[in-house]
Amino acid sequence: MHTIAQLTYIPLATHNPTELVQDLLEHLAQYEVKIEVGYLSSTVIGEPDEVFKLIKETYEMMSVEQERFRFHIELLSPEK
């Protein structure tokens, strides 16, 4: 079974959001998941433990490194 999560990251306190989004994509690339980059969000597909680890560690990283942000997470029904 694979978990599918759609992630939307919106940096709020920056004049260069594109750079911060690119940094986030580079961070996501270190996980063993498939990443589909879209115009407004990215989708990650992988084993449930890896996807939830990615979400937790990404949120923790952003909480330390970013002043203000929105991080929307939408979980889709699993692929079997």
N, C-alpha and C positions, 0 to 999 in steps of 0.2 A: 504494500500500500504506500502511496506517495501523498504527502500533504502539499496543498497548493495555497500559497499566501501572496496576496497582492499588497505591495508596500508603496505608500505614498509619503515622501519626505518633503516637508516644506520648511526651509530655513527662514526665520522671521527677522532676525537682527543682523542682516548682512547686505552689502551692496553688490556682492558677487555670488548669488545663489548657485550659478552653474558650477563653479569650482567646488562648492561643498557637496553638491549632488554627485559630481564625478568622484570625489573622495569617498562618498558612501558606496558607490558602485565598486570601487577598488576594494573596499572593506568586504563587501558581499562576496567578491570573487575568491576569498580565502576559504569559503565553506564548500562542502561537497554537495552542491545543489545545482540545478539547471536554472539559469537566469534569463528571463526574457525582458528586455528593456523596452518600455513603451514611452509615449510622449509625456504622459503625466504620472506614470507609476511604473514599477517593475514587479514582475511576478517571479517568485522563487518556487521551485518544485523539487521535493526531495523527501528523504525519510523523515517521518514526524519528529524524531529526536533532534535531527540536524536542523530542521526548519525552526523549531522552537528555541533551540540554542542560539541560532542566528538572530532571531528576534530579540531575545533577552540581551545578548552581548552587544548588539547594535544599539539598542536603547540605552544601555549603560554607557557605551562609548560616547554617544551623542550627548547624554546628560552631563558628562564631564567636559567635553570639548566645545559644546555649543551653548550660546547664551539663551536663545529662545528658538523653539521649533515646534512643528506639528508632525506627528508620525502616525499616520493612519494605517491600520492593518486590517485586511479583510481576508478571512479564511474561507476557501471554497471547499465543497465536498471533496473527499479524497478520491484519488484515482486508484483503481484496483488492478 
